[in-house]
Amino acid sequence: MSDLLNIAKPITEQEYPFEFSICTLVTRKTEYEEMLQSFLDKGFNQNRCEFLYADNIAKNNHDAFSAINQFFRQAKGKYIIICHQDILINKDSYTELKSCLKELDEKDPTWGVCGNAGAAGPNYIVYHISYPDGSFMNKGNFPLQVTGLDENFLLIKNSANLKVSNNLDGFHLYGTDLVLQAELNGYSSYVIPFNLIHKSRGNRNEDFFRIRKALIKKYSHFFRSRWVQTNSTVFHLSGSLVGNLLGNPIFLFFLRMWNGLKKRAKS
């Protein structure tokens, strides 16, 4: 009898040809080239890194959400960096970033996403970042777990197999969406002390508020209380303790009592 295992192969640990995949949406070629040179000057050479970009120079061919999912599908680095074209890596270097990731691995092996600025709670914004005017903004005890990340510099563990939402679009709040997706998949998110220069302090334009509204609507619906019926069981999901008690043990107790009474009535 033939050995059918000859036509199959077992799964193995993923091997990555690069340490980092550095991915950017590009609208200004000169500024992007300046960013690339700053990476190269700080040790992110082509032996360690691949550089991918979404071409929006002539027109918007990609929004951030669709481009990021393309980056995730194509990136061959152990870590994926999603960054703005208007950053400069002229503070910390490849060595400092590797040190930050080593410390993060030791603190929390389940991390999936990190960045240099974010929010650790309501009205608790944390950051480790510089600006062209020479100011260095530093607030937080890092690495610090957060509920949202700024999009100027995001670093994602490729093995986490994350993505951003297919039903959101635009150029804002994809960092927040990514942090939520990471948590849904069992990964945590952090701000790390990796310093770079960001030329902009952000722009909350009309599109920002459109995406904010869409993101709230999406996750409010997803996290709603609901019944889940499978082929073999039924259970209730709720974000509150009372909802879980009412939906699961208490309701199911009365449901079993009712079914028992019906069976006895028939017999």
N, C-alpha and C positions, 0 to 999 in steps of 0.2 A: 504494500500500500504506500502511495506517495506521501511525503511529508509536506502538508499544506503550509506549514510555518515557513517554508522556503520562499513563499510569495509575500510574506509579511515581515515587518521588522518591529522590534519593541521601541517604545518611546525612550528618549534619553534626555538628559539635562540640556537646555538650550545653550548654545555657544554663541557669543557675540564677537564679531570681528573688530568692533570699535568699543572704546570705553564710553564715549559720548556721541550722541547724534544731536547736533545743534541746529534747531529748526526755527525759521523766521518767516513771517509774512513781510514781503518787501514792496514798498511803494516808491522809495527813493534809492536809486542804485548807488549813488555816491556815499550816502549815509550808511547803507548796508556794508559797503566795502570797507568803510572806516571801522565798523563794528567787527567785521571778519578779521581785519588786521590786528585789532586789539586782542582778540582771542588767540591768534597765532603768536603774538608777542609775549603772552603770558603762559605759554606752554601747552596750549590746546592745538597741537600740531596734527598734521594729516595722518600720521601713524596711529594716533590715539582717537581721532575724531573724524566724523563725516559731517558735512555741512549741507543741509537741505533748505530750500526756500520755496515759498508759494509766490508766484509772479503776479503781483498786482500793480506793476509799474505803469503800464499803459491804461489799464482799466481794472476794476475789481472782478477778477476771475474767481476769487475765493473769498468767502467770509471766514472768520476765525474758527468757528465750530467745524465746518466741513474741512478746512485746511488741516486742523489739528488731527482729525481722525485719519486723514491721508498720511500725515506725518507718522502717526502711531502704526499704521499698516506697513509703512516702508522703512522705518528706522531700524538700523542694524546695531545700534549701540546698546550697551548694558544700561545706560541711563539716557533719557531723552530730555534735552533742554528745549523748552519753548520760550523764546525771548523776543522782545521788541527790537526793531532795527536801531532804535535810538539809545542803546546802552553801550557803554565802553568798559571793557575788562582791563582797567588800568589801576586797580587797587589790589585786590586779592588775585591769586593765580591758580593754576591747575593744582598745585600742591596744597594750597589752603582749602580748595573745594573738596579734594580727596580726604583731607583731614576732617572736614565737617561731616562728610558722609560716613566715615569710620566711626565718629562719635555718635552719629544718629543710629547707626546699626547696633551699637552697643547699648544705647538707651532704649530703643524700640525696634526690634527686627521686623515688626509689622507695618512700618511706615511705607507709604506708597508715593507721596508727593511732598515736595518741599519748595521753599522759595525764600526771598529775602525780605518780604513784607506781607503782613496779613492781619487778621483779627483773632484774638484769643477769647473773645466774649463781647457782649454788648458794651460799646464805648471803650473798648480796650484794644486799641490799634498798636501793633508792634512792628518794628522795622530795624533794618541794619543796612543802610543805603546812603550813598553820597549823591550830590548834585553839582552841576557845573559851576555854581557860585562859590564852591569850596565848602559848603555845609555838609556835615556828616550827621545823619539822623540815626540815633541808636536808642531803642527802648525795648526792654524785655530781657529775660534770662534764658539764653539759648543753649541748645535747641528747645523750642517752645511749641507745644501742640496748639493748633489753631483750627478755626471753623471756616476760614476763608483765606484766600491768598491773592495778592496783587499779581497782575499778569505781566509785569515787566520782565520777570525772570522766574520761570517755573521749571522744576526738575522732577522727572517722573521715572520711577523704577520700571524698566521695560517689562520685566517678568510679572508685574502686577496685571498686565493685559487690560489696562484701563482705556476708556474712551470718553468723549464728551457727548452730550445729548444730540441725537439726530433731529429732534423736533424743536431745537432752538437755533437761532441764527443771529449773525451780527458780529460786533467787534468788542463787546464788553461782557464782563461777568462769567467768562468761560473758566476762569480760575476758581470761582465759587462753585460752578457746576462740577468741575473736576474733583474738588474736595468732597462734594456730596456723593459723587459716583464712587470715589475711593472708599468712603465710609460704608456705602451700600455693599461694597465688595470685600469688606473686612480689613481695609487699610486705613492708617492714620496719616495726618498731614501736619507739617511742621514749618516754622520759620527757622532758618539757620543763619549763623553769622558770616555770610559770604558777601563781602563789600564790593560794589561796583558803582559806576556813575550812570545815573538815569537822567537824560536830558529834559524829561517832562515830569510834571506832577499830576498828570491825568486830566481827563476832560469829560465831565458828566454832561453830555449833550442830550438832545432829544432821543437819540437812538438808545442811549444808556437806560433811560427810564422805560422805553418800550421793552427792552430785553428784561429789565428788572420785573416788570409786570408779568411777562411771559414765564419767567423762571418761577415766580411765586405761584402762579396759576398751575404750572406743571407739577411742582412738588407738593402743593397743598392737595391736589387731586391724588397724587401717588400715596401720600401719607394719610389719606382719609381712613376712618374706621370702616371695616368691611368684613363680610363673610367670605371665606375661601373654601370652596368645595373641591375635593380631589376625588379620584376613583375609589380611594380607600378611607378617607376621613374628611371631617369638616371642622373648621376652627374659625375663630374671630380674631382679627387684628385691630389693635387700638394702641394709641400712644400714651394712654393713661392707665393707671393701675385699676381704677374703678371700671373703666371700659373693658379691660381684660377680665376682671372678675365677673362682671355682668355677662360678658360675651362668651366666656369659656366655662369655668367650672359651675357657676350658678345656673346659667341657662341650660347647659348640657345636663345638669342634674334634673331639672324640671322636665326637660325633653325626654330623658330616660324614664322618669316617673310616668309621664303621659303615655309613652309607648307601652310601658308595662301595664297600665290600667286598660288600655285598648286591647292588649292581648288577653288579659284576664276576662274582659267583657265578652270577647269572642268565644272563649272556652267555656 
